[in-house]
Amino acid sequence: MDLQKGLPVTHISHDEVVKAMCTCSLCGTPLKFHHVTDFKAKQVQEAAQCPACGIKTKVNVFDLQ
């Protein structure tokens, strides 16, 4: 059981996780991703937007190694 939420833990597949991360949570349309690489700062910024309803995700910043 997930003690933080009081809900039973369910097992989901890798494919289900990837699908959930790549589709709009509002309308189910595949998201369009945009990446900007800053080689001086050694970072990549990733943002996504739904082409159907326009919802945007927060910008994620990843460090390059």
PQR file with spaces between the fields and no chain letter, atoms N, CA, C, O and H, PARSE charges and radii, in Angstrom:
ATOM       1  N    MET     1       0.845   -1.186    0.000 -0.4000 1.5000
ATOM       2  CA   MET     1       0.000    0.000    0.000 -0.0000 2.0000
ATOM       3  C    MET     1       0.888    1.246    0.000  0.5500 1.7000
ATOM       4  O    MET     1       1.923    1.279    0.665 -0.5500 1.4000
ATOM       5  N    ASP     2       0.484    2.241   -0.732 -0.4000 1.5000
ATOM       6  CA   ASP     2       1.185    3.525   -0.746 -0.0000 2.0000
ATOM       7  C    ASP     2       0.799    4.271    0.525  0.5500 1.7000
ATOM       8  O    ASP     2      -0.318    4.774    0.647 -0.5500 1.4000
ATOM       9  H    ASP     2      -0.357    2.215   -1.272  0.4000 1.0000
ATOM      10  N    LEU     3       1.724    4.335    1.461 -0.4000 1.5000
ATOM      11  CA   LEU     3       1.405    4.908    2.767 -0.0000 2.0000
ATOM      12  C    LEU     3       1.137    6.401    2.719  0.5500 1.7000
ATOM      13  O    LEU     3       0.390    6.917    3.550 -0.5500 1.4000
ATOM      14  H    LEU     3       2.631    3.927    1.362  0.4000 1.0000
ATOM      15  N    GLN     4       1.733    7.110    1.760 -0.4000 1.5000
ATOM      16  CA   GLN     4       1.527    8.550    1.688 -0.0000 2.0000
ATOM      17  C    GLN     4       0.106    8.890    1.247  0.5500 1.7000
ATOM      18  O    GLN     4      -0.463    9.879    1.708 -0.5500 1.4000
ATOM      19  H    GLN     4       2.340    6.691    1.084  0.4000 1.0000
ATOM      20  N    LYS     5      -0.465    8.093    0.371 -0.4000 1.5000
ATOM      21  CA   LYS     5      -1.791    8.398   -0.158 -0.0000 2.0000
ATOM      22  C    LYS     5      -2.862    7.455    0.370  0.5500 1.7000
ATOM      23  O    LYS     5      -4.052    7.705    0.180 -0.5500 1.4000
ATOM      24  H    LYS     5      -0.003    7.290   -0.004  0.4000 1.0000
ATOM      25  N    GLY     6      -2.459    6.383    1.023 -0.4000 1.5000
ATOM      26  CA   GLY     6      -3.421    5.420    1.531 -0.0000 2.0000
ATOM      27  C    GLY     6      -4.077    4.604    0.436  0.5500 1.7000
ATOM      28  O    GLY     6      -5.175    4.081    0.627 -0.5500 1.4000
ATOM      29  H    GLY     6      -1.492    6.179    1.177  0.4000 1.0000
ATOM      30  N    LEU     7      -3.418    4.486   -0.714 -0.4000 1.5000
ATOM      31  CA   LEU     7      -3.981    3.745   -1.835 -0.0000 2.0000
ATOM      32  C    LEU     7      -3.150    2.500   -2.110  0.5500 1.7000
ATOM      33  O    LEU     7      -1.943    2.498   -1.869 -0.5500 1.4000
ATOM      34  H    LEU     7      -2.526    4.910   -0.869  0.4000 1.0000
ATOM      35  N    PRO     8      -3.777    1.442   -2.611 -0.5600 1.5000
ATOM      36  CA   PRO     8      -2.998    0.258   -2.959  0.2800 2.0000
ATOM      37  C    PRO     8      -2.054    0.558   -4.121  0.5500 1.7000
ATOM      38  O    PRO     8      -2.400    1.298   -5.042 -0.5500 1.4000
ATOM      39  N    VAL     9      -0.872   -0.018   -4.065 -0.4000 1.5000
ATOM      40  CA   VAL     9       0.114    0.160   -5.126 -0.0000 2.0000
ATOM      41  C    VAL     9      -0.300   -0.708   -6.309  0.5500 1.7000
ATOM      42  O    VAL     9      -0.558   -1.901   -6.154 -0.5500 1.4000
ATOM      43  H    VAL     9      -0.591   -0.619   -3.317  0.4000 1.0000
ATOM      44  N    THR    10      -0.363   -0.104   -7.486 -0.4000 1.5000
ATOM      45  CA   THR    10      -0.674   -0.863   -8.689 -0.0000 2.0000
ATOM      46  C    THR    10       0.577   -0.906   -9.551  0.5500 1.7000
ATOM      47  O    THR    10       1.385    0.023   -9.541 -0.5500 1.4000
ATOM      48  H    THR    10      -0.154    0.866   -7.612  0.4000 1.0000
ATOM      49  N    HIS    11       0.724   -1.966  -10.277 -0.4000 1.5000
ATOM      50  CA   HIS    11       1.886   -2.129  -11.143 -0.0000 2.0000
ATOM      51  C    HIS    11       1.474   -1.791  -12.565  0.5500 1.7000
ATOM      52  O    HIS    11       0.531   -2.366  -13.109 -0.5500 1.4000
ATOM      53  H    HIS    11       0.068   -2.721  -10.286  0.4000 1.0000
ATOM      54  N    ILE    12       2.199   -0.846  -13.159 -0.4000 1.5000
ATOM      55  CA   ILE    12       1.924   -0.471  -14.538 -0.0000 2.0000
ATOM      56  C    ILE    12       3.162   -0.743  -15.371  0.5500 1.7000
ATOM      57  O    ILE    12       4.281   -0.735  -14.858 -0.5500 1.4000
ATOM      58  H    ILE    12       2.965   -0.378  -12.717  0.4000 1.0000
ATOM      59  N    SER    13       2.959   -0.981  -16.634 -0.4000 1.5000
ATOM      60  CA   SER    13       4.064   -1.338  -17.515 -0.0000 2.0000
ATOM      61  C    SER    13       4.842   -0.097  -17.952  0.5500 1.7000
ATOM      62  O    SER    13       4.367    1.032  -17.831 -0.5500 1.4000
ATOM      63  H    SER    13       2.050   -0.988  -17.050  0.4000 1.0000
ATOM      64  N    HIS    14       6.025   -0.336  -18.454 -0.4000 1.5000
ATOM      65  CA   HIS    14       6.878    0.722  -18.991 -0.0000 2.0000
ATOM      66  C    HIS    14       6.161    1.451  -20.114  0.5500 1.7000
ATOM      67  O    HIS    14       6.204    2.680  -20.182 -0.5500 1.4000
ATOM      68  H    HIS    14       6.411   -1.253  -18.553  0.4000 1.0000
ATOM      69  N    ASP    15       5.504    0.713  -20.993 -0.4000 1.5000
ATOM      70  CA   ASP    15       4.786    1.317  -22.122 -0.0000 2.0000
ATOM      71  C    ASP    15       3.672    2.249  -21.653  0.5500 1.7000
ATOM      72  O    ASP    15       3.437    3.291  -22.266 -0.5500 1.4000
ATOM      73  H    ASP    15       5.468   -0.285  -20.938  0.4000 1.0000
ATOM      74  N    GLU    16       2.988    1.882  -20.576 -0.4000 1.5000
ATOM      75  CA   GLU    16       1.913    2.730  -20.047 -0.0000 2.0000
ATOM      76  C    GLU    16       2.468    4.033  -19.476  0.5500 1.7000
ATOM      77  O    GLU    16       1.843    5.085  -19.607 -0.5500 1.4000
ATOM      78  H    GLU    16       3.179    1.036  -20.079  0.4000 1.0000
ATOM      79  N    VAL    17       3.631    3.965  -18.848 -0.4000 1.5000
ATOM      80  CA   VAL    17       4.264    5.168  -18.298 -0.0000 2.0000
ATOM      81  C    VAL    17       4.681    6.100  -19.429  0.5500 1.7000
ATOM      82  O    VAL    17       4.433    7.304  -19.362 -0.5500 1.4000
ATOM      83  H    VAL    17       4.139    3.110  -18.742  0.4000 1.0000
ATOM      84  N    VAL    18       5.317    5.548  -20.474 -0.4000 1.5000
ATOM      85  CA   VAL    18       5.760    6.363  -21.606 -0.0000 2.0000
ATOM      86  C    VAL    18       4.560    7.000  -22.302  0.5500 1.7000
ATOM      87  O    VAL    18       4.603    8.176  -22.661 -0.5500 1.4000
ATOM      88  H    VAL    18       5.518    4.570  -20.528  0.4000 1.0000
ATOM      89  N    LYS    19       3.498    6.233  -22.493 -0.4000 1.5000
ATOM      90  CA   LYS    19       2.294    6.767  -23.139 -0.0000 2.0000
ATOM      91  C    LYS    19       1.712    7.916  -22.319  0.5500 1.7000
ATOM      92  O    LYS    19       1.314    8.936  -22.882 -0.5500 1.4000
ATOM      93  H    LYS    19       3.463    5.277  -22.201  0.4000 1.0000
ATOM      94  N    ALA    20       1.659    7.762  -21.002 -0.4000 1.5000
ATOM      95  CA   ALA    20       1.111    8.807  -20.135 -0.0000 2.0000
ATOM      96  C    ALA    20       1.952   10.079  -20.183  0.5500 1.7000
ATOM      97  O    ALA    20       1.411   11.182  -20.107 -0.5500 1.4000
ATOM      98  H    ALA    20       1.982    6.933  -20.545  0.4000 1.0000
ATOM      99  N    MET    21       3.271    9.935  -20.310 -0.4000 1.5000
ATOM     100  CA   MET    21       4.154   11.100  -20.335 -0.0000 2.0000
ATOM     101  C    MET    21       4.136   11.809  -21.680  0.5500 1.7000
ATOM     102  O    MET    21       4.510   12.979  -21.759 -0.5500 1.4000
ATOM     103  H    MET    21       3.710    9.039  -20.373  0.4000 1.0000
ATOM     104  N    CYS    22       3.712   11.132  -22.731 -0.4000 1.5000
ATOM     105  CA   CYS    22       3.764   11.695  -24.087 -0.0000 2.0000
ATOM     106  C    CYS    22       2.405   12.104  -24.635  0.5500 1.7000
ATOM     107  O    CYS    22       2.308   12.527  -25.787 -0.5500 1.4000
ATOM     108  H    CYS    22       3.407   10.182  -22.667  0.4000 1.0000
ATOM     109  N    THR    23       1.352   11.984  -23.826 -0.4000 1.5000
ATOM     110  CA   THR    23       0.023   12.372  -24.284 -0.0000 2.0000
ATOM     111  C    THR    23      -0.558   13.429  -23.357  0.5500 1.7000
ATOM     112  O    THR    23      -0.213   13.495  -22.177 -0.5500 1.4000
ATOM     113  H    THR    23       1.431   11.640  -22.891  0.4000 1.0000
ATOM     114  N    CYS    24      -1.432   14.243  -23.897 -0.4000 1.5000
ATOM     115  CA   CYS    24      -2.091   15.308  -23.145 -0.0000 2.0000
ATOM     116  C    CYS    24      -3.010   14.699  -22.090  0.5500 1.7000
ATOM     117  O    CYS    24      -3.823   13.826  -22.392 -0.5500 1.4000
ATOM     118  H    CYS    24      -1.712   14.190  -24.855  0.4000 1.0000
ATOM     119  N    SER    25      -2.876   15.161  -20.866 -0.4000 1.5000
ATOM     120  CA   SER    25      -3.719   14.644  -19.795 -0.0000 2.0000
ATOM     121  C    SER    25      -5.151   15.171  -19.879  0.5500 1.7000
ATOM     122  O    SER    25      -6.056   14.634  -19.241 -0.5500 1.4000
ATOM     123  H    SER    25      -2.216   15.871  -20.621  0.4000 1.0000
ATOM     124  N    LEU    26      -5.345   16.214  -20.664 -0.4000 1.5000
ATOM     125  CA   LEU    26      -6.676   16.799  -20.808 -0.0000 2.0000
ATOM     126  C    LEU    26      -7.481   16.147  -21.922  0.5500 1.7000
ATOM     127  O    LEU    26      -8.643   15.793  -21.722 -0.5500 1.4000
ATOM     128  H    LEU    26      -4.610   16.650  -21.183  0.4000 1.0000
ATOM     129  N    CYS    27      -6.861   15.981  -23.120 -0.4000 1.5000
ATOM     130  CA   CYS    27      -7.631   15.472  -24.264 -0.0000 2.0000
ATOM     131  C    CYS    27      -7.070   14.195  -24.883  0.5500 1.7000
ATOM     132  O    CYS    27      -7.723   13.603  -25.743 -0.5500 1.4000
ATOM     133  H    CYS    27      -5.917   16.269  -23.282  0.4000 1.0000
ATOM     134  N    GLY    28      -5.871   13.747  -24.469 -0.4000 1.5000
ATOM     135  CA   GLY    28      -5.307   12.500  -24.963 -0.0000 2.0000
ATOM     136  C    GLY    28      -4.538   12.599  -26.272  0.5500 1.7000
ATOM     137  O    GLY    28      -4.104   11.575  -26.800 -0.5500 1.4000
ATOM     138  H    GLY    28      -5.341   14.228  -23.770  0.4000 1.0000
ATOM     139  N    THR    29      -4.357   13.801  -26.811 -0.4000 1.5000
ATOM     140  CA   THR    29      -3.611   14.001  -28.052 -0.0000 2.0000
ATOM     141  C    THR    29      -2.112   13.879  -27.765  0.5500 1.7000
ATOM     142  O    THR    29      -1.664   14.314  -26.704 -0.5500 1.4000
ATOM     143  H    THR    29      -4.710   14.633  -26.382  0.4000 1.0000
ATOM     144  N    PRO    30      -1.325   13.301  -28.679 -0.5600 1.5000
ATOM     145  CA   PRO    30       0.129   13.253  -28.478  0.2800 2.0000
ATOM     146  C    PRO    30       0.721   14.667  -28.368  0.5500 1.7000
ATOM     147  O    PRO    30       0.393   15.556  -29.154 -0.5500 1.4000
ATOM     148  N    LEU    31       1.591   14.849  -27.383 -0.4000 1.5000
ATOM     149  CA   LEU    31       2.224   16.142  -27.156 -0.0000 2.0000
ATOM     150  C    LEU    31       3.330   16.387  -28.169  0.5500 1.7000
ATOM     151  O    LEU    31       3.937   15.444  -28.677 -0.5500 1.4000
ATOM     152  H    LEU    31       1.857   14.127  -26.744  0.4000 1.0000
ATOM     153  N    LYS    32       3.591   17.661  -28.463 -0.4000 1.5000
ATOM     154  CA   LYS    32       4.709   18.084  -29.300 -0.0000 2.0000
ATOM     155  C    LYS    32       5.781   18.628  -28.360  0.5500 1.7000
ATOM     156  O    LYS    32       5.537   19.565  -27.601 -0.5500 1.4000
ATOM     157  H    LYS    32       3.098   18.427  -28.051  0.4000 1.0000
ATOM     158  N    PHE    33       6.971   18.029  -28.420 -0.4000 1.5000
ATOM     159  CA   PHE    33       8.058   18.413  -27.531 -0.0000 2.0000
ATOM     160  C    PHE    33       9.012   19.376  -28.223  0.5500 1.7000
ATOM     161  O    PHE    33       9.217   19.311  -29.435 -0.5500 1.4000
ATOM     162  H    PHE    33       7.169   17.268  -29.037  0.4000 1.0000
ATOM     163  N    HIS    34       9.592   20.274  -27.425 -0.4000 1.5000
ATOM     164  CA   HIS    34      10.561   21.253  -27.916 -0.0000 2.0000
ATOM     165  C    HIS    34      11.752   21.226  -26.963  0.5500 1.7000
ATOM     166  O    HIS    34      11.589   21.317  -25.746 -0.5500 1.4000
ATOM     167  H    HIS    34       9.425   20.328  -26.440  0.4000 1.0000
ATOM     168  N    HIS    35      12.964   21.098  -27.535 -0.4000 1.5000
ATOM     169  CA   HIS    35      14.176   21.035  -26.730 -0.0000 2.0000
ATOM     170  C    HIS    35      15.123   22.165  -27.118  0.5500 1.7000
ATOM     171  O    HIS    35      15.297   22.473  -28.298 -0.5500 1.4000
ATOM     172  H    HIS    35      13.097   21.023  -28.523  0.4000 1.0000
ATOM     173  N    VAL    36      15.732   22.775  -26.103 -0.4000 1.5000
ATOM     174  CA   VAL    36      16.739   23.813  -26.319 -0.0000 2.0000
ATOM     175  C    VAL    36      17.979   23.390  -25.542  0.5500 1.7000
ATOM     176  O    VAL    36      17.921   23.160  -24.334 -0.5500 1.4000
ATOM     177  H    VAL    36      15.591   22.525  -25.145  0.4000 1.0000
ATOM     178  N    THR    37      19.102   23.293  -26.251 -0.4000 1.5000
ATOM     179  CA   THR    37      20.351   22.881  -25.627 -0.0000 2.0000
ATOM     180  C    THR    37      21.258   24.090  -25.436  0.5500 1.7000
ATOM     181  O    THR    37      21.497   24.854  -26.371 -0.5500 1.4000
ATOM     182  H    THR    37      19.149   23.480  -27.232  0.4000 1.0000
ATOM     183  N    ASP    38      21.760   24.254  -24.218 -0.4000 1.5000
ATOM     184  CA   ASP    38      22.729   25.301  -23.888 -0.0000 2.0000
ATOM     185  C    ASP    38      24.030   24.592  -23.519  0.5500 1.7000
ATOM     186  O    ASP    38      24.185   24.102  -22.400 -0.5500 1.4000
ATOM     187  H    ASP    38      21.566   23.634  -23.458  0.4000 1.0000
ATOM     188  N    PHE    39      24.962   24.542  -24.471 -0.4000 1.5000
ATOM     189  CA   PHE    39      26.197   23.806  -24.245 -0.0000 2.0000
ATOM     190  C    PHE    39      27.115   24.496  -23.244  0.5500 1.7000
ATOM     191  O    PHE    39      27.891   23.824  -22.565 -0.5500 1.4000
ATOM     192  H    PHE    39      24.836   24.940  -25.380  0.4000 1.0000
ATOM     193  N    LYS    40      27.046   25.816  -23.136 -0.4000 1.5000
ATOM     194  CA   LYS    40      27.865   26.524  -22.141 -0.0000 2.0000
ATOM     195  C    LYS    40      27.416   26.193  -20.725  0.5500 1.7000
ATOM     196  O    LYS    40      28.241   25.934  -19.849 -0.5500 1.4000
ATOM     197  H    LYS    40      26.415   26.362  -23.688  0.4000 1.0000
ATOM     198  N    ALA    41      26.107   26.201  -20.505 -0.4000 1.5000
ATOM     199  CA   ALA    41      25.566   25.875  -19.184 -0.0000 2.0000
ATOM     200  C    ALA    41      25.449   24.368  -18.977  0.5500 1.7000
ATOM     201  O    ALA    41      25.150   23.913  -17.873 -0.5500 1.4000
ATOM     202  H    ALA    41      25.437   26.411  -21.217  0.4000 1.0000
ATOM     203  N    LYS    42      25.683   23.593  -20.037 -0.4000 1.5000
ATOM     204  CA   LYS    42      25.573   22.135  -20.017 -0.0000 2.0000
ATOM     205  C    LYS    42      24.181   21.696  -19.556  0.5500 1.7000
ATOM     206  O    LYS    42      24.038   20.869  -18.656 -0.5500 1.4000
ATOM     207  H    LYS    42      25.925   23.963  -20.934  0.4000 1.0000
ATOM     208  N    GLN    43      23.160   22.273  -20.197 -0.4000 1.5000
ATOM     209  CA   GLN    43      21.777   21.946  -19.849 -0.0000 2.0000
ATOM     210  C    GLN    43      20.914   21.830  -21.099  0.5500 1.7000
ATOM     211  O    GLN    43      21.201   22.411  -22.145 -0.5500 1.4000
ATOM     212  H    GLN    43      23.276   22.945  -20.928  0.4000 1.0000
ATOM     213  N    VAL    44      19.845   21.055  -20.944 -0.4000 1.5000
ATOM     214  CA   VAL    44      18.814   20.946  -21.974 -0.0000 2.0000
ATOM     215  C    VAL    44      17.491   21.320  -21.325  0.5500 1.7000
ATOM     216  O    VAL    44      17.146   20.812  -20.258 -0.5500 1.4000
ATOM     217  H    VAL    44      19.612   20.583  -20.094  0.4000 1.0000
ATOM     218  N    GLN    45      16.750   22.215  -21.979 -0.4000 1.5000
ATOM     219  CA   GLN    45      15.410   22.570  -21.511 -0.0000 2.0000
ATOM     220  C    GLN    45      14.397   21.860  -22.395  0.5500 1.7000
ATOM     221  O    GLN    45      14.489   21.902  -23.622 -0.5500 1.4000
ATOM     222  H    GLN    45      17.031   22.627  -22.845  0.4000 1.0000
ATOM     223  N    GLU    46      13.429   21.208  -21.758 -0.4000 1.5000
ATOM     224  CA   GLU    46      12.400   20.476  -22.483 -0.0000 2.0000
ATOM     225  C    GLU    46      11.029   21.030  -22.110  0.5500 1.7000
ATOM     226  O    GLU    46      10.702   21.170  -20.931 -0.5500 1.4000
ATOM     227  H    GLU    46      13.354   21.174  -20.762  0.4000 1.0000
ATOM     228  N    ALA    47      10.236   21.342  -23.128 -0.4000 1.5000
ATOM     229  CA   ALA    47       8.864   21.801  -22.917 -0.0000 2.0000
ATOM     230  C    ALA    47       7.974   21.051  -23.892  0.5500 1.7000
ATOM     231  O    ALA    47       8.428   20.619  -24.952 -0.5500 1.4000
ATOM     232  H    ALA    47      10.502   21.228  -24.085  0.4000 1.0000
ATOM     233  N    ALA    48       6.712   20.896  -23.535 -0.4000 1.5000
ATOM     234  CA   ALA    48       5.770   20.215  -24.414 -0.0000 2.0000
ATOM     235  C    ALA    48       4.465   20.996  -24.449  0.5500 1.7000
ATOM     236  O    ALA    48       4.090   21.669  -23.489 -0.5500 1.4000
ATOM     237  H    ALA    48       6.343   21.247  -22.674  0.4000 1.0000
ATOM     238  N    GLN    49       3.783   20.885  -25.589 -0.4000 1.5000
ATOM     239  CA   GLN    49       2.490   21.546  -25.760 -0.0000 2.0000
ATOM     240  C    GLN    49       1.576   20.628  -26.553  0.5500 1.7000
ATOM     241  O    GLN    49       2.019   19.915  -27.454 -0.5500 1.4000
ATOM     242  H    GLN    49       4.087   20.338  -26.369  0.4000 1.0000
ATOM     243  N    CYS    50       0.301   20.656  -26.209 -0.4000 1.5000
ATOM     244  CA   CYS    50      -0.700   19.880  -26.932 -0.0000 2.0000
ATOM     245  C    CYS    50      -1.163   20.684  -28.146  0.5500 1.7000
ATOM     246  O    CYS    50      -1.623   21.815  -27.991 -0.5500 1.4000
ATOM     247  H    CYS    50      -0.059   21.235  -25.477  0.4000 1.0000
ATOM     248  N    PRO    51      -1.051   20.118  -29.357 -0.5600 1.5000
ATOM     249  CA   PRO    51      -1.482   20.859  -30.542  0.2800 2.0000
ATOM     250  C    PRO    51      -3.006   20.995  -30.640  0.5500 1.7000
ATOM     251  O    PRO    51      -3.504   21.868  -31.351 -0.5500 1.4000
ATOM     252  N    ALA    52      -3.744   20.142  -29.935 -0.4000 1.5000
ATOM     253  CA   ALA    52      -5.208   20.185  -30.020 -0.0000 2.0000
ATOM     254  C    ALA    52      -5.820   21.216  -29.072  0.5500 1.7000
ATOM     255  O    ALA    52      -6.634   22.040  -29.489 -0.5500 1.4000
ATOM     256  H    ALA    52      -3.340   19.433  -29.358  0.4000 1.0000
ATOM     257  N    CYS    53      -5.433   21.170  -27.814 -0.4000 1.5000
ATOM     258  CA   CYS    53      -6.081   22.059  -26.838 -0.0000 2.0000
ATOM     259  C    CYS    53      -5.171   23.163  -26.322  0.5500 1.7000
ATOM     260  O    CYS    53      -5.634   24.075  -25.638 -0.5500 1.4000
ATOM     261  H    CYS    53      -4.772   20.501  -27.475  0.4000 1.0000
ATOM     262  N    GLY    54      -3.870   23.093  -26.643 -0.4000 1.5000
ATOM     263  CA   GLY    54      -2.959   24.176  -26.284 -0.0000 2.0000
ATOM     264  C    GLY    54      -2.357   24.103  -24.901  0.5500 1.7000
ATOM     265  O    GLY    54      -1.570   24.975  -24.533 -0.5500 1.4000
ATOM     266  H    GLY    54      -3.493   22.352  -27.199  0.4000 1.0000
ATOM     267  N    ILE    55      -2.699   23.090  -24.118 -0.4000 1.5000
ATOM     268  CA   ILE    55      -2.142   22.998  -22.773 -0.0000 2.0000
ATOM     269  C    ILE    55      -0.622   22.831  -22.872  0.5500 1.7000
ATOM     270  O    ILE    55      -0.120   22.161  -23.775 -0.5500 1.4000
ATOM     271  H    ILE    55      -3.339   22.382  -24.416  0.4000 1.0000
ATOM     272  N    LYS    56       0.107   23.450  -21.930 -0.4000 1.5000
ATOM     273  CA   LYS    56       1.570   23.376  -21.918 -0.0000 2.0000
ATOM     274  C    LYS    56       2.028   22.694  -20.640  0.5500 1.7000
ATOM     275  O    LYS    56       1.391   22.802  -19.592 -0.5500 1.4000
ATOM     276  H    LYS    56      -0.300   23.995  -21.196  0.4000 1.0000
ATOM     277  N    THR    57       3.147   21.991  -20.750 -0.4000 1.5000
ATOM     278  CA   THR    57       3.757   21.396  -19.562 -0.0000 2.0000
ATOM     279  C    THR    57       4.760   22.388  -18.984  0.5500 1.7000
ATOM     280  O    THR    57       5.143   23.355  -19.643 -0.5500 1.4000
ATOM     281  H    THR    57       3.665   21.903  -21.601  0.4000 1.0000
ATOM     282  N    LYS    58       5.177   22.141  -17.760 -0.4000 1.5000
ATOM     283  CA   LYS    58       6.239   22.970  -17.185 -0.0000 2.0000
ATOM     284  C    LYS    58       7.531   22.669  -17.941  0.5500 1.7000
ATOM     285  O    LYS    58       7.679   21.604  -18.540 -0.5500 1.4000
ATOM     286  H    LYS    58       4.867   21.356  -17.224  0.4000 1.0000
ATOM     287  N    VAL    59       8.454   23.614  -17.904 -0.4000 1.5000
ATOM     288  CA   VAL    59       9.745   23.434  -18.560 -0.0000 2.0000
ATOM     289  C    VAL    59      10.626   22.607  -17.625  0.5500 1.7000
ATOM     290  O    VAL    59      10.835   22.976  -16.469 -0.5500 1.4000
ATOM     291  H    VAL    59       8.334   24.479  -17.418  0.4000 1.0000
ATOM     292  N    ASN    60      11.140   21.487  -18.135 -0.4000 1.5000
ATOM     293  CA   ASN    60      12.071   20.646  -17.381 -0.0000 2.0000
ATOM     294  C    ASN    60      13.480   20.977  -17.826  0.5500 1.7000
ATOM     295  O    ASN    60      13.738   21.160  -19.016 -0.5500 1.4000
ATOM     296  H    ASN    60      10.970   21.187  -19.073  0.4000 1.0000
ATOM     297  N    VAL    61      14.391   21.053  -16.871 -0.4000 1.5000
ATOM     298  CA   VAL    61      15.785   21.340  -17.172 -0.0000 2.0000
ATOM     299  C    VAL    61      16.612   20.119  -16.768  0.5500 1.7000
ATOM     300  O    VAL    61      16.531   19.637  -15.638 -0.5500 1.4000
ATOM     301  H    VAL    61      14.181   20.904  -15.904  0.4000 1.0000
ATOM     302  N    PHE    62      17.414   19.632  -17.726 -0.4000 1.5000
ATOM     303  CA   PHE    62      18.261   18.472  -17.505 -0.0000 2.0000
ATOM     304  C    PHE    62      19.706   18.871  -17.683  0.5500 1.7000
ATOM     305  O    PHE    62      20.046   19.595  -18.619 -0.5500 1.4000
ATOM     306  H    PHE    62      17.480   20.024  -18.644  0.4000 1.0000
ATOM     307  N    ASP    63      20.572   18.398  -16.777 -0.4000 1.5000
ATOM     308  CA   ASP    63      21.997   18.681  -16.880 -0.0000 2.0000
ATOM     309  C    ASP    63      22.645   17.678  -17.822  0.5500 1.7000
ATOM     310  O    ASP    63      22.358   16.482  -17.775 -0.5500 1.4000
ATOM     311  H    ASP    63      20.296   17.810  -16.017  0.4000 1.0000
ATOM     312  N    LEU    64      23.529   18.189  -18.682 -0.4000 1.5000
ATOM     313  CA   LEU    64      24.317   17.331  -19.539 -0.0000 2.0000
ATOM     314  C    LEU    64      25.533   16.850  -18.756  0.5500 1.7000
ATOM     315  O    LEU    64      26.058   17.572  -17.908 -0.5500 1.4000
ATOM     316  H    LEU    64      23.763   19.160  -18.720  0.4000 1.0000
ATOM     317  N    GLN    65      25.973   15.640  -19.040 -0.4000 1.5000
ATOM     318  CA   GLN    65      27.147   15.114  -18.333 -0.0000 2.0000
ATOM     319  C    GLN    65      28.326   15.076  -19.248  0.5500 1.7000
ATOM     320  O    GLN    65      29.411   14.663  -18.839 -0.5500 1.4000
ATOM     321  H    GLN    65      25.547   15.054  -19.729  0.4000 1.0000
